[in-house]
Amino acid sequence: MTAALGEATASNRQDTVAPVVEPGVMTPFDFRPRTRLMYGCGVVSRLGALAAELGFRRPLLVADPGLVAAGHVARAERRLVDAGLTVTHFNDFDVNPDTTMVDAGCKVARRDGIDSIIGLGGGSSLDCAKGINLLLSNGGQMEDYRGYGKASRPMLPMIGVPTTAGTGSEAQSYAVIADATTHMKMACGDPKAAFRIAVLDPELTLSQPAPVTATAGYDAIAHAVESAVTTRRTPMSDCFAREAWRLLNGSFERVLDRPDDLNARAAMHLGAFYGGLAIEQSMLGAAHACANPLTSRHQITHGVALAILLPHVVRWNSAAAAPLYQRLLPPTTDDDDHAGAGDPGERLAARLRALASHAGLPHQLRTEGVAQDDLPRLAEDAAQQWTGTFNPRPLTATDAREVYRCAF
């Protein structure tokens, strides 16, 4: 952040911000895995058999147009047809699925009497599949399911097949759907919305364009970092968040430099999944709360928004979460003489900025079409985001505006 903010944070740290207590082994939690994980190169070849095993007969295959063009949809359909299934397609949605798109998917599903759903693609495909299932099984509108646990009826069985290493939606019971009118994102979750099976085949990620690898990968990195410090974190979420960070931090630059490195692809794929598991237990924080309004109001790609914001949020949070950030860092030595070596927040923020720079992601809002006059409204929106309520420091509109100002 700026020097002024850094000085204010340092001078007020002891007086105004209570340090976060590291979760101990007595912290209560309820961990109930709902998703079977199939992981490994080539496991997507078992898609038809897995669907038949779950009793699928007429699945709705939800995949965005890019997956159709890449040939993934045709290959998935072939495996499903070979297993005796009749497939209905839904592809009429984009990178940020909204309520209108989910409604359109429901119409297609009702028309063809589908009995199951397969989400194939990035987070948009997986979230859209969950959104369709919520409305198809329980009725109403997406707004009715904002929050968690509002589906009263059973839902159709689903399989998730991620083709990007990013959102970790395949490991979560949440769908992130935008309001078609306001464009604000809604987190709609329910235990019944979890995929029965997640099929993680690293070979599917080889077809990712470089910009998608960069932005989706940074999204996964942000999940690991934010879920490691939230007020809801538990010893279980810590396991997933820290392992996600280890895998992603160690592979992100390598997968960008050598896109055909399947080991790096595999590490990113599994790291993103672990990040999703961490979110399921721990939720997210201020970086996501501030990123969502940038996507809804300025159409800034989610991963780009996080690349700009996350280092600043980490610096700001360090007043409360420094011991938790320290666990993500290698130990310092007497030879470490670079600026901020003793501040875990500063050290982690520098690493996050270096990762974003290696990916060619921007570091200022002004270069992405955001004006200074936009900041107050963005801050008001950010303060209303559910994810911000789990941040280790309370996030007000004033705080969000300062984050935006430092990122401007």
N, C-alpha and C positions, 0 to 999 in steps of 0.2 A: 504494500500500500504506500501511499505517499508518506513523506517524512512527518508531516503534521499528524497524521493519524497514528503513525508508529509511536511518536512521542506521547500522544495522548493515551494510547493504549498502555504504554510502559508505565507512565506516571500514575495511572489510575488502576493498574492491575490488581494491587492488593486491596484497594478500597472498594471497588465497584463490581468485581467479577469473582465469584466463588469458583475455585478450581474444581473440575470434574473429578469425582472419586472413581478410581479404577474399579471395575466390577469384580467382586470376589466370588469365590466358589459357592457362597450362600445366596447369591442373587437368584431369585426364582424365575423360571421360564417354562414354557410348554412347547416342546419341539416335537412336531408330528409330521414326519415326511409324508407327503401325499403324492409325490411324483417319482415314478421309477425312472432311473437314469440308465440309458443305453449309450455307451461312449466308446468310440474307437473308429479308426479309419475303415470305411466300407460298411459300417453298420446300417446306413440308410437302405441298403439292399434288403433289409429285414422288415421294411415298413409294411408291406402287404401282410406278412405273417403276423406282425404285432397287432395290426388293425383287426385281422380276423380273430386273433386270440381274445380281443376285447369285445367281440361280437358285432363289430362294425359290418353294416350291409350297404348302406347308402350314405357315405360320408360327404360332407361339404368340404372341399379343398380350398382353403383361403390362402391366396398367394398374390402378391402385388405384380403389376405388369412387368417389372424388371425380371422377376423370377421366371415368367413365361418366356421372355426373350432369351434368357440364359439357358433355357432348356430344362431347368430343374422341375418345372411342373409336368412336362411330358414324361420325364423319367419316373417321377413319383406316381403319376397316373398309371403308367405301365405296370409298376409293381403292385399297385392296388387292384387293377383289373385282373392281373395274373392270379391274384388271391381270390377272385370271384366277386369283387365288389363293384358296385355301380357308382361312379364318381360324378358329383356336381361341382362346377367351378364357380368361385367368386373372386374377381380380380379388380372390381371397380372401386378402388380406394387408393390413397397416396401415402406419403411418408408420415403424415400426421392424421391418422384416421379420426373422423369426426362423427357426430351423432347421425348426420344424414347418410353417411357411408354405411354405418352399422345398420341403420334402418333398411337400406337397400339390400344388404346381405341377408337380413331376416326375410325379406320378400322372396328372394331366390330360394332360401332354405325351405320356406313354407310351401312354395310352388312345387318343389320336387320331393317333399316329404322326407327330408334327410333325418338320419337317426344318430349321427355322430359328426364330429368336426376334426379336421386336421389343419393346423396352422403351419405353413411352410414359408420361411423367409426371415426377415429381420423383425425387430420389435413391432413394427406397424402391422405385419401379418399376424403375429401372435396375439397382440392386443385386440385387433379387430375380431379375431376368432373368438376370444373370450367375451367381447362385447356382444357379438351376435348370439352367443350361447346364453348370456344373461337374459336378453330380451326374449329370445325364442322360448326359453324354458319358463320364465317367470313373468313375462309381459311388462307393460309399462314403458317408461322411457329411461335412457341412460342416466339422467339426472336423479332418478329414484335410487340409484345404486352408488351414488357418491359416498365415499367412506368405506365402511367394511361390514360384512355380515348381514346384508339386507336382502339376500335371495332366500325366499322361504320355501321354494320347491326344488326338487332334484334337477340337476343339469345333465345335459348330454355328455357322454364320455368324449375326451379330446386327447389328441396326440400333438405335441409341439416339436417341430423340426427346424431349429434355428440355422440360418445360413450365414449369419454374421456373428462376430464376437463383440457384443455390445450390451444390449439392455438387460440380459438375463431374465427376460420375461418368461422363458420356458421353466424357470425355477420358482416363479411367483404365482400368487393367486390374485394379483391385481391386473386390471386393464387400465391403461391410460388413454382416455378418449377425449377429444376436444369438443367443446360446445360449438356447434356449427354457426351460431349467431354471434357469440362473444369471442370465440376462438380460444377461450381459456381452457386449459387441460384439467380434466377431472380424473382423480384416482378412484376407481371403482373396484372394490375387492370383496371376495367371499371365499371361504374355504372350498366350496364346491366348484369354484372357477379354476382350480389348479388342473394342469394337464395330468392325465393318468400316466403317460409316458413321455419323457423327453428323449429325443434321438439326437445325440451330438456326434456328428461325423465331421471331423476337421477338414476332410477333403472338400466338403461343400463350400467352405469359406475361400477356397482358392480362386473362385470366380469373382470375389469382391473387387470392385474398382478401388484404386488406391485411396481416393477421398473417403469412401465408405469405411475402409479399413482404419483410416485415421480418426474419423469422427466417432464411429461406433466404438473403437478401442478406447478413445478418451472418455466416452460415456461410462464404459466399464470401469476404468480407472477411478473416475469420480465416485462410482458406487462403492468401491472398496474403501476409499478414503473417508467418505461421509458416513457410511454405515459403521466405521470403526470408532466413531466418537459421539454418536447420538445419545440422547437421554434414555433411549429404550434398549440400548445395546445390552447383551448378556454374554456370559462365557461362551455360549454356543455361537452367537453371531460373531463374536471376536474370532473364533476359529476360522470361520468362512471369510470374514473380511480380511484378515491378515494373510491367509493363504491366497486369496484373490489378488491382493496387492503384490505379493511375492511373485506370482506367476505373470501378472500383467506388467509390472515394473521391469521385470527381467526379459520380457519378450516383445514389448511394443516397438522399440526401436529396430529390433532385429526383423520383425515381420514387415516393417516399412522398407527396410533396406534390401531384404531378400524375400519378396512376396511368395516365392515357391518353397520356402523353408517350412516343411510340414510340421516339424517339431515346434517351431515358433507358433504356427497356426493352432496346433493342438493346445499349447499352453494358454494362448489367448482365449480359445473356445472354452476350456475348462475354467479359466479364471473368471470369465464373464458369468458362467453358470454359478460359481461360488459367490460372486458378487450378488447375483439374484437371490441366492439363499440367505445371504447376510441382510439384504433389504427386507426379506420376508420376516425376519426376526427383529430387525433393528430400525427399519425405515431410513430416511435420508435427512438432509438438512438445508442450510441456507443457500448453498450453491444451486441446488435444484429449484428451490423456491424463487431465486432470482433469475434462473435461466428460463423457466417456463414463460414468463411474460415477454421475454425477448423473442421467443418462437411465435407466440400468438400475435404480438403486435408488429413485429418487424421481420417475421419469417426467417429468422436466423436459425440455422441448423442447430439442433440441440447440443451435439458434441462441440460445435464451434462456440456456442454460448458458454458451455462449461469450461472450455479451454481458456477463455478470457476471464471468467469469474473465479474459478476454484482457487488459484493461488492467493487471491485477495481474501477470500473467505477463510482460508486456512490461517493466514496471518492474523486476521481479526479473531478467529476462534481460539488462537493459541493462548490467549489470556486465561481461558478456562480449560483448554484441552491439551496443553503442552505435554503432559506425561503420556497421554494417549497417542499423540503424534510421534513421540519419541520411539514408541515401539515399532513404528513403520520404517525407522531410519537405521542405517548402519551405525555402530558406535563411533564416537569421535575419538581422535588421538591428540597427543600433544603437538603433532605436526599440523593440525587443522588450524589455519590462521586466516581463512577467508571470512568475509563479513558475515555476521549472523551465525557463526558456527555454533554458538552456545544456545541459540534459540531454536527449538525443534520446529516451531511453526515457520520460521524463516527458512530453515534448511529444507523442509518438505516443500514449501512454496517454490523455492528455487528449483528443486527437482521437477516439480509439476510443470513449471514454466519451460524447463529444458525439454521435457517430453513433448510439450505442445509445439515448441519451436522446431524440434526435429521432424515433426509431422507437417510443418508448414502452416500450422494453425495460427490465426491472428491473436494479438494480445491487447487490442484496444477496441472499445465499442464504437468509437468515432469512425473507424475504417469500415464498419459494417452497417452504416446508414443510420446510426442512432445519434440524435441531436441532444445537446445539453438540456433543452427544454422538455425533452421526453422523460428525463429521469424522475421527476416527482410522481408522474402517473405510473411509471414502471414500478417504483418503490411501493406505492399503494397496492398495486396488484400483488407484488411479491409478499407483502405482509399478510395477505389473505390466503396464501398457499398453505395447504395442509402440511407439506413436508417441512416447512419452516418451524413448525411447532415442536419438532424433535431435535432441533439444533442445540448444541451444548451451551450456546448463549442465546437468550431470548432475542428473536428477530422482530423489530418494529419497523414501521415504514421509514423512520429516521435512520435506522441502522442500514436498511436496504439501500436507501439513497446514498449513504456514504460508500457502501460497497460499489455501487454503480459509478459514483464519482471517481473512485480510485481506479476503476477499470476503464474510465472514459478515455 
